[in-house]
Amino acid sequence: MDAGTLAISELGRLDAVAAADWDALDHGGVPFLRHAFLGALESTGAVGAATGWRPRHLLAREAGRLVGALPLYEKDHSWGEFVFDFSWADAYRRHGLRYYPKLVAATPFTPATGPRFLVRPGADAARVRRALLESAEARLPAASSLHVQFTTAAEADWLESAGLLRRIDCQFQWRNAGYADFEGFLATFTAEKRKKARRERRRVEEAGIRFAWARGSALDVAEWRVVYALKAATFHRHGHEPYLGLDCFLALSAVPECEPLVLRAYAAGAVVACAIFFRGRDTLYGRYWGAAGEYHSLHFETCYHQGIEYCIREGLTRFEPGTQGEHKIARGFAPTYTHSAHRIADPRFAEAIGRYLAEERHAIEAYAAEAGRHVPFRAGERALELPPDTA
């Protein structure tokens, strides 16, 4: 397909495009959009025909040079997305219609905000994005719908103006207001909330637990097996299989641009808990955690307090610890909107889903406003909260 002098093509495997060409596109400093990360998901079998994530990546070239891309997947289920449309699929089924396959523009298994339409700096961004979107929409109605998930607010604005249905949700995220250290951060809390946070940290310390950060490449295979077993056990306790295998983490650890950061908690010389993070240009992403037993406040310390302390020490501006969890509010995470956009091919369902999303938006806005009333900051520090619409 051509749009002017832009040539749009579809790619079934990411390793068919050079990593340097893909990574020359603007990925917003998000590690999950780099060639190595998406490629590792494919090469280790986390995505592919066997898992119902069939790559259909769209590439835009101008005079033979890659100037844009849309990471795109054809799916026959809705697992691993964190933007829930099971009720939409059920409505199709009840009317005797097929909702699957559908097209999803996202990073698999990763509810982290970032651009989805990747454009090479210096290229005509509006033109490249428009051509990629038109190409994706041309694949409808062979697929029932197109879903652009966890996109930026700016991209969501553009997609909404292009006629896609906009959807918002709420995560709890942290912003660095230039704190000198963790105590400086706690100084912005009310006295009661500050006392609670200090008590949580003290309980972990009094249990004799100590922490150590390491880059994924610094762990040998045996150490990774221990970390992975703790993480996998958490999935199994919730009745799920881990999306990413040990081989995927080992592959990612070999690439500095998107290798995991591993935080291990030790008691009596043994690893009793861990958390796996990824670091972007200015953001820390919390992804997985696991523990060998029940330790008071250990989850809060491992997944939240230690991550905030890391961001302050490293000068990172944001911390996205993952989805859900009102318990994050008391630890200094503020309600923050996330965005997705949806093109539904069938006009009848598009109208019905549009009405549903309008009602849902009111509910999400009310939820975020109520959650915002429970942040731990003193009244004079309200400006330190992350506004809901800045994602």
Secondary structure, DSSP 8 states (H G I E B T S, - for coil): -EETTEEEEEES-GGGS-HHHHHTSB-TT-GGGSHHHHHHHHHTTSSBGGGTEEE-EEEEEETTEEEEEE--EEESS-TT-SS--HHHHHHHHHTT----SEEEES-TT------SSEE-TTS-HHHHHHHHHHHHHTTTTTSSEEEEEEE-HHHHHHHHHTT-EEEEEEEEEEE----SSHHHHHTTB-HHHHHHHHHHHHHHHHTT-EEEEEEGGGS-HHHHHHHHHHHHHHHHHTT---SS-HHHHHHHHT-GGG--EEEEEEETTEEEEEEEEEE-SSEEEEEEEEESS--TTHHHIIIIIHHHHHHHHHT--EEE--S--GGGGGGT-EEEEEEEEEEESSHHHHHHHHHHHHHHHHHHHHHHHHHHTT--B-GGGGGGS--TT--
